[in-house]
Amino acid sequence: MQTVIDGGINPDLLPSGVRSRRVDNGNGLRMYVLEAGFETPDRPCIVLLHGFPELAYTWRKVLLPLAQAGYHVIAPDQRGYGLTGGWDDRYDSDIAQYRMQNLVADVVGLLRALGYRSAAAVVGHDFGSPVAGYCGLIRPDLFRSVVLMSAPFAGPPAFPLPAESSSSQTPPPTDRQRLHEDLAALDPPRKHYQWYNSTPEANGDMLHCRQGMHAFLRAYFHVKSADGEGNHPEPLRDASAGEFARLPQYYVMELDKTMPETVEPFMPGPEAVAACRWLTEEELRVYSDIYAQTGFQGGLHWYRAGGNPAYQQELRLYSGKRLDVPSCFIAGTADWGIHQTPGVFEHMQRSTCTQMLGCHLLEGAGHWVQQERPDAVLRHLLPFLRRAGV
């Protein structure tokens, strides 16, 4: 079946009641969005933000249930991803467009373009989680609640003020250059995936890997899911190279390997692929066909911008500011991403989020929690929305 028709996902591949369209967000993008609950005017709005290497399509299993609960639900392909236009796919393009304030501006612009004065909730998964967190932290007047999924929200970086209590400050950022050097000095030498994702080679490695890009994505989604063997996360004691080396190789890679080479040994066999109901081959083909057209560079730019010291310095403008709107956190028990930055998961609950109404770790789910266990996600998400009064 043809995946993309007339510049959008084939409607036959979308749940009945979900439509797609493009919206000019006023911030330089023509955003491709999936939406449900659009038939009834004046509904409260929920915005769903995906991560890497995903698309708006990652929310396909929760769009209709949220609409049936009375919301207008909108899931965009974010800047640099999928069928959204207006971004530059060259490695040497200006990565300032991918700094956090601009990603938040993309969501604010989309909300305004759709005619909303506020959103009942913004929900972010993976790299979409910090965007959702900053949406609520910077513009609590627009985003009345926040749901963080799979990636704990650290909050803004702190100024180094010794007089402040260490328990209330955001954990200091990892010294990326020092960590890179220390990982490379291990036996065997290692490297962090975020460093790799920032390199000029990463996009080509993924697009033109020897196993084929569809097979690469299958292995990548599999190894980070609850189906992947050995995913039994536990907190890291500190930010040393030795502790980071405890993370699976899809987080801390062998120094001489690409990401496709890293996950290739974990490729599930034909029977396991056929048995995977949370990501069928037809569903995976939506990802692989669209990424074959667009490449991965736009999403990889997020890693470059996120690791840029100047853009981290900009975020100190919000130092000490907390996420004061109602929030909750949802992740899978088999997701190492919860603990990939030492101390942030605990700090999020203790300090960053002042109205955290729940922190839910779901059995039978890894990193792709809303795809692996949409039923369980909804069992926590809908009551949260009611408690938050949105």
Summary of the structure (lengths in Angstrom):
residues: 390
radius of gyration: 19.7
end to end distance: 39.2
largest distance: 62.1
contacts: 1332
relative contact order: 0.16
helix: 40%
strand: 15%
